[in-house]
Amino acid sequence: MAKIRYTYNPETCKFEPIIVTPKDFGKKALRFLAFSFLIGLAGSIYFHFQYPYLDETLQKVENTQLKAEWQVLNKQLARSSDQLTVIEKNDDHNYRIILDLEPLSSSQREAGVGGREKESASIIYPLIKRAYEKIEKIKNRLDIEVQSLQQLKNELSKKQRMWASRPAIQPINNKDLKQLHTIFGMRMHPILGYVRPHNGLDFTAPHGSPVYATGDAVVIYTGYSTYGNVIYLDHGFGFETRYAHLTKYIVEPGQVIKRGQIIGYVGNTGLSSGPHLHYEVHYKNIAINPINFFQRDLSNKEYEKLIELGSQSSTSLD
C-alpha cells in the first residue's frame, strides 16, 4: 500500500492528504526528463572535448607519424632527383663525349612524362598528387637513363673491340729496329729500276727478328708473292694490315690473332734488297701511311726518335 503524504491547510487548520493528479505527475516527469537530458547533453559535450574517443586519439597519433614520414619521403625524393641529375650530366658531358655520341636532348629525357601526369589527374588530394607526379617523373628519368646506359655499354663494348683491333703498335720491337725507311708513295724501286707506288714502310732489322701483329685480327691470307712470304690480317672496322718479305710465317688463314702476338719473322724473300719488314696499313681498301699509328705505342721522345731514324733514309728496300 502506497504511503500517503499530507500537507497543512491554514484555512481549515488541518492536515490534508496530498492528491497528485495525472496531469501534475506528467508535468513533473516531463520537467525531470528535460532537466536530466540537458545535464546529460552538457556532460557528453564536456566529456567529448576533454576525453576524445580512443579511435580518434589513435588516428591523430597515426596522422602525426604519417606527416613525419611524408616529410622524410619528400626529402628522399629530392635527394634522389639531385643524384639522378648528376648521373645525367656525367652521361651527357663525359661518357657520351668520350664515346663520340651525341648528348640526349631535354625532350628525349622528358619523353613519356605527360602521359603519366594524366594518370595522376584522378587523385583528389593535392599533397599526394604532387608527390605522385614527382615519383613518376623520377621513374621516367630513370627509365630513360637505364636505356642510355645500356646504349653506352654497347657502344663501349664496340669501341673496345675497335681500339683493340685498330693497328696501334710497331710491328718490329725497338730493340731489333736498325732503320726505318719512311718513304711512302711513289718512289724508285731499288731492284726493278722504275718508279712505282710504295704503299708501306720498311723496317730494317736482323734476319729472324720477330714480327708482331699490330692489333687484334683474323688472318685472311698467307702465301708467297713478289713481296716474298706475306701475311694479310683483317682487323675489322675497315682496317687491314700486310706484312711482307718474311723469312717465314707461323699463322694460317682463319686464325684469330691478338695485338702483340708474333706472327712471323723478318726475312729477305721476294723483291727485296736486304733483310727487312715491309708493313702496310689499309683502311677501306685504301693504303694509308702507317707512321700515323705508331705514336699510340710510343712516348713523345720515342716517337721523335723514330721519325729521326726514318729521316736518315731516302730510299726504300723494296
Phi, psi and omega in degrees: 000130184293145179283133183268133180256144183239157176222147183277131179254108183294336182287323181260353183056039179224160170271121183244145180294143178276122180253118180261117178279158178304326181294315179297320180297319180297320180296314180298318180296320181294319178296321180295316181293320179296316179296318180296320180297316180296318178296318180295320180295315179298319179294321181295317179295315180300315182294324181296318182280328181274329183225082182296163180297152181298318179299319180293321178298314179297323180293320178296319178297317179296320179297320178298317178296319180296320178297319179296316179295325180295319177297318177297317180299316180297321178294320179295321178297317180296318179295319178297320179296319179295317180295321179294324177299319178298316179298317180297320180294318177297321178300307186286320191256353178238292187299315184289328177292317180299321184266010178060041177247148178287138175299151177288138178283164179298326179293325177292320181287336180264004184301131176091352182293319183302317181298323181284331176294326178296327179295330182277356183296335182280351179278125188267343181270116185304318182298314180291322181298315180296318179294319179299315180295323179294317179296316181295325179292318177296318179300318179296316179298322178295318178301315180296319182291323176300316178297320180294317180294325176295320177297318178297320179298314179297318181292321179297317178300318179294316181295321180298318177295320180292315180297320180290330183273330185297132176303121188214005177227171175284145176281346179238133179293144182301329182291337178263346186284123178263319184205141174246122179261109188267017178291114178232129182112207182288135178200166178280123179288129186292341182253314183285333175080018175221164184281131175206164184296140172243101192269017180209198177240152179249125179252110176281128180206160179301147178303129179091001177296143181295144174247130187251142173293135185271359177189164176300139186195178172237134179290125180250345179198139167223141181171198184237139178210194176296343175269013181075211176289127184230157174228132173246129179244135175258115183267358185074175178057025176091357185261141175218141176237151181228138184234125189229166180067026181290146172288329173193161175239152185237023177233169181221157181305139181091348181285138178274129186243143175255151178304135179088356179282138177288128182243346180184192184222147182300137178217198182219036183275159180075200180281085184223143181260007179172163181300122178191171174247125171267122187236130179234149172237127177242137175235117184053047175069016177241128180290132177234158185291119182294342183300335182286352184255353189277336186295338177297332185262352188234155169286167179301322180294316179295321180295317178298322178295321179297316178297322179296318178297319181293326183289346181280350181245134179246005180230163175253168182260359179210000000 
